């Protein structure tokens, strides 16, 4: 379990990931913020879902991920995209470093998390994030 700041879930997200077969895993998170943070009315909800690959046996080192960021925004705009009360999806990726001892304990992640989506035209953007949590 970890808190990610400025990553695949937007401003922040609370995430759970699980290694399911060797170096392969899955991750899901959730975030909800008031759009007042962007000087608008409404609520922004995001849910990043990724497949994760960590080739190191200790699970510390390179981390690669690909998946989607699902988001709902009932405010005027989100990251410069004009939206309405609609459900949207963007492709989301991760290339970064993960520190997670095999026996569990403190977890740290940092990475580049670009996204690609379609909203009145193809949109792409660089993003990055840092995470802190606990592995068990």
C-alpha positions as CSV (number, residue, x, y, z in Angstrom):
1,X,0.0,0.0,0.0
2,X,1.3,3.4,-0.8
3,X,0.5,7.1,-1.3
4,X,1.6,8.4,-4.7
5,X,2.0,12.2,-5.2
6,X,1.8,13.6,-8.7
7,X,1.8,10.3,-10.5
8,X,-0.5,8.2,-12.6
9,X,-3.5,9.2,-10.4
10,X,-3.1,12.9,-10.8
11,X,-2.5,15.1,-7.8
12,X,-2.3,12.1,-5.4
13,X,-3.6,8.6,-5.2
14,X,-3.8,5.8,-2.6
15,X,-2.7,2.6,-4.2
16,X,-2.5,-1.2,-3.7
17,X,-0.3,-3.4,-5.8
18,X,0.3,-7.0,-5.8
19,X,3.0,-9.2,-7.5
20,X,1.1,-12.1,-9.0
21,X,3.7,-14.0,-11.0
22,X,7.4,-13.5,-10.4
23,X,8.3,-10.0,-11.6
24,X,4.7,-9.3,-12.8
25,X,2.1,-7.5,-10.8
26,X,-1.0,-5.3,-10.9
27,X,-1.8,-2.0,-9.3
28,X,-5.0,-0.1,-8.6
29,X,-5.5,3.3,-6.9
30,X,-8.1,5.9,-6.2
31,X,-8.1,9.7,-5.7
32,X,-10.7,12.3,-5.1
33,X,-10.2,16.0,-4.9
34,X,-12.4,19.0,-4.9
35,X,-12.1,21.0,-8.1
36,X,-11.9,24.1,-5.8
37,X,-8.1,23.3,-5.8
38,X,-8.2,24.4,-9.5
39,X,-10.5,27.4,-8.7
40,X,-13.6,25.6,-10.0
41,X,-16.7,23.9,-8.6
42,X,-17.1,20.1,-8.6
43,X,-15.1,17.0,-7.9
44,X,-12.3,15.2,-9.7
45,X,-12.0,11.4,-9.2
46,X,-9.2,9.3,-10.7
47,X,-8.4,5.6,-10.7
48,X,-5.1,4.4,-12.1
49,X,-4.9,0.7,-13.0
50,X,-1.6,-0.8,-14.3
51,X,0.3,-3.9,-15.0
52,X,3.7,-3.7,-13.3
53,X,7.0,-5.3,-14.2
54,X,9.9,-5.3,-11.7
55,X,12.7,-7.5,-13.1
56,X,14.8,-7.5,-9.9
57,X,14.4,-10.5,-7.6
58,X,14.5,-8.2,-4.6
59,X,11.8,-5.9,-6.2
60,X,14.2,-3.0,-5.8
61,X,15.4,-1.3,-9.0
62,X,13.7,-0.7,-12.3
63,X,9.9,-0.6,-12.4
64,X,7.9,-0.5,-15.7
65,X,4.1,-0.1,-15.9
66,X,1.4,0.3,-18.4
67,X,-2.3,0.7,-18.0
68,X,-5.1,3.2,-17.8
69,X,-6.1,6.2,-15.7
70,X,-9.9,6.3,-15.4
71,X,-11.3,9.7,-14.4
72,X,-14.5,11.4,-13.7
73,X,-14.7,15.2,-13.6
74,X,-17.8,17.1,-13.0
75,X,-16.0,20.5,-13.0
76,X,-15.3,22.8,-15.9
77,X,-11.9,21.4,-17.0
78,X,-9.1,19.0,-15.9
79,X,-5.4,19.5,-16.8
80,X,-6.5,21.9,-19.5
81,X,-9.0,19.4,-21.0
82,X,-12.6,20.6,-21.4
83,X,-14.9,18.0,-19.9
84,X,-18.5,17.5,-18.8
85,X,-20.1,14.9,-16.5
86,X,-18.5,12.1,-18.5
87,X,-16.3,9.2,-17.8
88,X,-12.9,9.4,-19.5
89,X,-9.9,7.1,-20.0
90,X,-6.2,7.8,-20.7
91,X,-3.4,5.4,-21.4
92,X,-0.9,5.7,-18.6
93,X,2.7,4.5,-18.3
94,X,5.5,4.3,-15.7
95,X,9.2,4.1,-15.9
96,X,11.0,4.5,-12.6
97,X,12.8,3.2,-9.6
98,X,11.2,1.2,-6.9
99,X,12.7,0.4,-3.5
100,X,10.9,-2.5,-1.8
101,X,12.8,-5.1,0.3
102,X,11.7,-8.7,-0.4
103,X,10.9,-9.2,3.3
104,X,8.6,-6.1,3.3
105,X,8.8,-2.8,5.1
106,X,9.3,0.8,3.8
107,X,8.4,1.2,0.1
108,X,9.6,4.1,-2.1
109,X,8.9,4.7,-5.8
110,X,9.8,7.6,-8.1
111,X,9.1,7.7,-11.8
112,X,8.1,9.3,-15.0
113,X,4.4,8.7,-15.7
114,X,3.3,10.1,-19.1
115,X,-0.3,9.7,-20.3
116,X,-2.0,9.7,-23.7
117,X,-5.7,10.3,-24.2
118,X,-8.4,11.6,-26.5
119,X,-10.6,14.6,-25.6
120,X,-11.5,16.8,-28.5
121,X,-8.3,15.6,-30.1
122,X,-5.3,13.5,-29.1
123,X,-3.6,14.7,-25.9
124,X,-0.4,13.6,-24.3
125,X,1.5,14.9,-21.4
126,X,4.6,14.2,-19.4
127,X,4.0,13.6,-15.7
128,X,6.1,12.3,-12.8
129,X,5.5,11.1,-9.3
130,X,6.9,9.9,-6.0
131,X,5.4,7.3,-3.7
132,X,5.8,6.3,0.0
133,X,4.2,3.3,1.7
134,X,4.6,-0.1,3.3
135,X,5.1,-3.5,1.8
136,X,4.0,-6.6,3.6
